[in-house]
């Protein structure tokens, strides 16, 4: 249920892509095999292009103890991607004239602090000021308890407010718990029923539902963290997250949901445009996702040790999704590989070699590099035995050594290859750019 944004720190240029639906399945399979072999990722992925699923894969275990492997229909908790589903339900309610963006929270829950000043739009845009109860230390105990709606509302009320409504934006799971309860009030139905009736049945999602206690015999996966081996995580009681993080699904269903949403099968074009309107970094159930010259939209999520991503790009109607039930690596570079594969862009298959360098070893790379092909200079510095890179006007970031003269910043899919003798550096991020030391 935490927010994890895809961060592309360097600008790259347009690469002309063919219209082929083909994908290099062998190479992509090798990439995920490398992640699995090195205990970096367990989970499932899917890619669709022009409305057709062109790639799926599953690695690791749904149940480590019993060595049960996942298949294409194994269900995982998707965390905060649930917020996109909840936003769709709100906009469907708006289109049915059951609610409006300017309605005040006081019409539904006047006991919440600042309710007379908070609108439905503020809740969707994370501008309510309502404190996120999942950020509190007590949440570690609350998350594993079964709670009633009344008890959950009490937790939100007690958490109070962090800032004046609509004065700024700050991510809060409480916003979407409240939106879930508002939906239940106006429809007089449980959130899970609304999800099923208004989305799941409408677009025929076969393996999506509101979550319950995980049952491995119903083809659901447990989640794990890695400490020399995979260790099973605690399990959130699904009475807690509601529409902020309570849905289970598969990557194939998520790309189908993405295709339906951006294809006009769930909400109107006007509603979708409102969902995509970004204010202080937040849309209404969506985030903007930069990739090279392209701009996509989607959401990501985390609950227990599950993490998830779905992104959509209009160019060639590409949607990608991944859900992990165990990760020992940030999933942003994995999402970047999926997008790269969809657009026939190069990506590396990691070897995970451990290479140790001293601070003196790094001296030959230090300096300011510029390129005729790239609009920003890149300054290479060091912090003890860690190489640092900083593009003009950007924050500095740590580089990880991956091979002799090779370093990477996996979160943004960046690789830097140095030739100290020639005083050059190749930056690879979808496309390659040659830099020369000033």
Residue pairs with C-beta under 8 A, 6 or more apart in sequence:
1 79
1 80
1 134
1 173
1 241
1 244
1 245
1 301
1 302
1 303
2 79
2 80
2 134
2 301
2 302
3 80
3 171
3 300
4 300
4 301
4 302
4 307
4 331
4 332
5 281
5 287
5 300
6 289
6 290
6 291
6 300
6 309
6 311
6 332
6 335
6 336
7 332
7 411
7 412
8 290
8 291
8 292
8 412
8 413
8 429
9 391
9 394
9 395
9 397
9 409
9 412
9 414
10 376
10 391
10 394
10 412
10 414
10 427
10 429
11 374
11 375
11 376
12 292
12 293
12 429
12 430
12 431
12 433
13 292
13 293
13 373
13 431
14 292
14 293
15 292
15 293
15 343
15 345
15 430
15 431
17 315
17 316
17 343
17 344
18 344
19 316
20 344
21 49
21 50
21 52
21 54
22 54
23 47
23 54
23 55
23 341
23 342
23 344
24 341
24 344
25 55
27 341
27 349
28 55
28 57
28 337
28 341
29 57
30 349
31 337
31 347
31 349
31 350
32 41
32 45
32 57
32 59
33 59
34 40
34 349
34 350
34 351
34 352
35 41
35 59
35 329
35 334
35 350
36 42
36 59
36 60
38 350
38 352
39 226
39 230
39 328
40 327
40 328
40 329
40 350
40 352
41 59
41 60
41 324
41 326
41 327
41 328
41 329
41 331
41 334
42 59
42 60
42 61
42 70
42 224
42 230
42 324
42 325
42 326
42 327
43 58
43 59
43 60
43 70
43 76
43 221
43 322
43 323
43 324
43 325
43 326
43 327
44 56
44 57
44 58
44 59
44 70
44 72
44 74
44 76
44 250
44 251
44 322
44 323
45 55
45 56
45 57
45 58
45 251
45 320
45 321
45 322
45 323
45 334
45 338
46 53
46 55
46 56
46 250
46 251
46 252
46 254
46 255
46 320
46 321
46 322
47 53
47 54
47 55
47 56
47 255
47 318
47 319
47 320
47 338
47 341
47 342
48 54
48 255
48 256
48 258
48 259
48 317
48 318
48 319
48 320
49 316
49 317
49 318
49 342
50 316
50 317
51 259
51 263
51 317
53 252
53 255
53 256
54 342
55 341
56 72
56 251
56 252
58 69
58 70
58 71
58 72
58 74
59 70
60 69
60 70
60 325
60 326
61 67
61 68
61 69
61 70
61 230
62 68
62 69
62 70
62 74
62 216
62 219
62 220
62 221
62 222
62 325
63 216
63 221
63 222
64 222
64 224
64 230
64 232
64 326
65 232
66 216
68 216
70 221
70 325
71 219
72 250
72 252
73 206
73 207
73 219
73 250
73 252
74 219
74 220
74 221
74 250
75 207
75 208
75 209
75 218
75 219
75 220
75 221
75 248
75 249
75 250
76 220
76 221
76 223
76 248
76 249
76 250
76 306
76 308
76 323
76 324
76 325
77 211
77 214
77 223
77 236
77 245
77 246
77 247
77 248
77 303
77 304
77 306
77 308
78 245
78 247
78 248
78 249
78 254
78 301
78 303
78 306
78 308
78 323
79 245
79 300
79 301
79 302
79 303
79 306
79 307
79 308
80 173
80 244
80 245
80 299
80 300
80 301
80 302
80 303
80 308
81 247
81 249
81 254
81 299
81 300
81 301
81 308
81 309
81 310
82 176
82 241
82 243
82 244
82 245
82 246
82 247
82 301
83 176
83 243
83 244
83 245
83 285
83 299
83 301
84 257
84 261
84 285
84 286
84 298
84 299
84 310
85 195
85 199
85 243
85 247
85 257
85 285
86 176
86 179
86 180
86 183
86 243
86 244
86 285
87 124
87 179
87 275
87 284
87 285
87 286
88 198
88 199
88 261
88 266
88 267
88 275
88 285
89 183
89 194
89 195
89 198
89 199
89 243
90 99
90 120
90 124
90 179
90 182
90 183
90 284
91 267
91 268
91 271
91 274
91 275
91 284
92 198
92 266
92 267
93 99
93 183
93 186
93 187
94 100
94 101
94 271
95 267
95 268
95 271
98 186
98 187
99 120
99 182
99 186
100 120
101 119
101 120
101 121
101 124
101 274
102 119
102 120
102 121
103 119
103 120
104 115
104 116
104 117
104 118
104 119
105 112
105 114
105 115
105 116
105 118
105 119
105 120
105 122
105 123
105 128
105 178
106 115
106 116
106 118
108 181
108 182
108 185
109 115
109 153
109 178
109 181
109 182
110 116
111 153
111 157
112 118
112 130
112 156
112 157
112 178
113 130
113 157
113 160
113 161
114 128
114 129
114 130
114 161
114 164
114 165
117 164
117 165
117 166
118 128
118 129
118 130
118 165
119 165
119 166
120 179
120 182
121 127
121 284
122 128
122 165
122 166
123 130
123 175
123 176
123 178
123 179
124 175
124 179
124 284
124 285
125 169
125 279
125 280
125 282
125 283
125 284
126 169
126 170
126 171
126 172
126 175
126 282
127 165
127 166
127 167
127 168
127 169
127 279
127 280
127 282
128 165
128 172
128 174
128 175
129 161
129 162
129 163
129 164
129 165
129 167
129 170
130 156
130 159
130 161
130 162
130 172
130 174
130 175
130 178
131 159
131 160
131 161
131 162
131 172
131 174
132 159
132 170
132 171
132 172
132 173
132 174
133 139
133 142
133 155
133 156
133 159
133 173
133 174
133 177
134 143
134 173
134 174
134 244
136 159
142 155
142 240
143 234
143 236
143 237
143 240
144 234
144 235
144 236
144 237
145 237
145 239
145 240
146 237
146 239
147 155
147 237
147 239
147 240
148 239
149 181
149 184
152 177
152 181
152 239
152 240
152 242
153 181
156 174
156 177
156 178
159 174
162 170
162 172
163 170
168 280
169 279
169 280
169 281
169 282
171 282
173 241
173 244
173 245
174 244
175 244
176 242
176 243
176 244
176 245
177 241
177 242
177 243
177 244
179 243
180 191
180 242
180 243
180 244
181 242
183 191
183 194
183 243
184 190
184 191
184 194
187 194
189 197
191 210
191 242
191 243
191 246
192 209
192 210
195 209
195 210
195 243
195 247
196 209
196 210
199 205
199 257
199 266
200 208
200 209
202 260
202 265
202 266
203 256
203 257
203 260
203 265
203 266
205 249
205 253
205 256
205 257
206 253
207 249
207 250
207 252
207 253
208 247
208 248
208 249
208 250
208 253
208 257
209 247
209 248
210 238
210 246
210 247
210 248
211 238
211 246
211 247
211 248
212 238
213 235
213 237
213 238
214 220
214 221
214 222
214 235
216 222
220 248
221 325
222 232
222 233
222 235
222 325
223 232
223 233
223 235
223 304
223 305
223 306
223 325
223 326
224 230
224 231
224 232
224 233
224 305
224 325
224 326
225 231
225 233
225 305
225 326
226 326
226 327
226 328
230 326
233 304
233 305
234 304
235 304
236 245
236 303
236 304
238 246
240 246
241 303
245 301
245 303
249 257
249 323
250 323
251 310
251 321
251 322
251 323
252 321
254 308
254 310
254 319
254 321
254 323
255 310
255 319
255 320
255 321
257 310
258 298
258 310
258 311
258 312
258 319
258 321
259 312
259 317
259 319
260 266
261 267
261 272
261 312
262 272
262 297
262 312
262 314
262 317
262 319
263 317
264 272
267 275
274 284
275 283
275 284
275 285
275 286
276 283
276 286
276 288
276 297
277 283
277 284
278 287
278 288
281 287
283 297
285 299
286 297
286 298
286 299
287 297
287 298
287 299
287 300
288 295
288 296
288 297
289 295
289 296
289 297
289 298
289 311
289 313
290 296
291 311
291 313
291 336
291 339
291 430
292 345
292 429
292 430
292 431
294 313
294 315
295 313
296 311
296 312
296 313
296 314
296 318
296 339
297 311
297 312
298 309
298 310
298 311
298 312
299 309
299 310
300 307
300 308
300 309
300 310
300 331
301 307
301 308
301 309
302 308
305 325
305 326
305 327
306 323
306 324
306 325
307 323
307 324
307 327
307 331
308 321
308 322
308 323
308 324
309 320
309 321
309 322
309 323
309 331
309 332
309 335
310 319
310 320
310 321
311 319
311 320
311 321
311 335
311 339
312 318
312 319
313 319
313 339
315 343
316 342
316 343
318 339
318 342
318 343
320 335
320 338
320 339
320 342
322 331
322 334
322 335
322 338
324 331
329 410
330 410
330 411
332 410
332 411
332 412
332 413
333 410
333 411
333 412
333 413
336 347
336 412
336 413
337 347
337 413
339 345
340 346
340 347
340 413
340 430
341 347
345 430
345 431
346 428
346 430
347 413
348 408
348 415
350 402
351 402
351 403
353 402
353 403
355 401
355 402
355 403
355 404
356 385
356 401
357 385
357 401
358 385
359 382
359 384
359 385
361 385
362 382
362 385
362 387
363 382
364 418
364 420
365 380
365 387
365 407
365 418
365 420
365 425
366 380
366 381
366 382
367 379
367 380
367 423
367 437
367 438
368 377
368 378
368 379
368 380
368 437
368 438
369 377
369 378
369 379
369 380
369 425
369 435
369 436
369 437
369 438
370 377
370 378
370 435
370 436
370 438
371 427
371 433
371 434
371 435
371 436
373 433
373 434
374 427
374 433
374 435
376 391
376 392
376 393
376 394
377 391
377 392
377 438
378 389
378 390
378 391
378 392
378 425
378 427
378 435
379 389
379 390
379 391
380 387
380 388
380 389
380 416
380 425
381 387
381 388
381 390
381 396
382 388
383 398
386 398
386 399
387 398
387 399
387 401
387 407
388 396
388 397
388 398
388 399
389 396
389 397
389 399
389 407
389 409
389 414
389 416
390 396
390 397
397 409
397 411
397 412
398 409
399 407
399 408
399 409
399 416
400 407
400 408
400 409
400 410
401 407
402 408
402 415
405 417
405 418
405 419
405 420
406 415
406 416
406 417
406 418
407 415
407 416
407 418
408 414
408 415
408 416
409 416
412 429
413 429
413 430
414 427
414 428
414 429
415 427
415 428
415 429
416 425
416 426
416 427
416 428
417 425
417 426
417 428
418 424
418 425
419 425
419 426
423 436
423 437
424 434
424 435
424 436
424 437
425 434
425 435
425 436
425 437
426 432
426 433
426 434
426 435
427 433
427 435
